[in-house]
Amino acid sequence: MPWRSVTGFRNIAVHTYFDVDWSIVWRIATTALRDLQEQLTTLLKAEFPLIASQLDQPH
């Protein structure tokens, strides 16, 4: 899990809001988030199966 990248992006987005390069945000949102979601789902299924099973249920 690329935690340093995730938290680094969050810190930049929160603390330098007006200087954020929105083309980078768009690229992350349309490409990298899918991979991150898959990694998080795998982690949840392995470590917290009850929580992971609730994610598959309709809200």
C-alpha positions in Angstrom: 0.0 0.0 0.0 1.6 3.3 -1.0 0.7 5.1 2.3 3.3 7.8 1.9 1.9 8.8 -1.5 -1.6 8.7 -0.2 -0.9 10.9 2.8 1.4 13.1 0.8 -1.3 13.8 -1.7 -3.8 14.5 1.1 -1.3 16.9 2.7 -0.8 18.8 -0.5 -4.5 19.0 -1.3 -5.4 20.3 2.1 -2.5 22.6 2.8 -1.9 24.1 -0.6 -5.5 24.0 -1.9 -5.1 27.0 -4.3 -1.9 25.7 -5.8 -3.1 22.2 -6.5 -2.5 21.1 -10.1 -6.0 19.9 -11.0 -4.7 17.9 -14.0 -2.8 15.7 -11.5 -5.9 15.4 -9.3 -7.9 14.3 -12.4 -5.2 11.8 -13.4 -5.2 10.3 -9.9 -9.0 10.2 -9.8 -9.3 8.4 -13.1 -6.4 6.0 -12.9 -4.7 5.5 -9.6 -7.8 5.3 -7.4 -9.0 2.2 -9.1 -5.7 0.4 -8.2 -5.8 1.8 -4.7 -9.4 0.6 -4.2 -8.4 -2.9 -5.3 -5.5 -3.0 -2.9 -7.7 -1.7 0.0 -10.3 -4.3 -0.8 -7.8 -7.1 -0.8 -6.4 -5.8 2.5 -9.8 -5.6 4.1 -10.8 -9.1 2.9 -7.6 -10.5 4.4 -7.6 -8.6 7.7 -11.2 -7.6 8.3 -13.5 -10.0 6.4 -16.6 -8.9 8.2 -16.1 -5.3 7.2 -15.2 -6.3 3.6 -18.4 -8.4 3.3 -20.5 -5.3 4.3 -18.9 -3.3 1.4 -20.6 -5.7 -1.1 -24.0 -5.1 0.3 -26.3 -2.4 -1.3 -26.8 0.7 0.8 
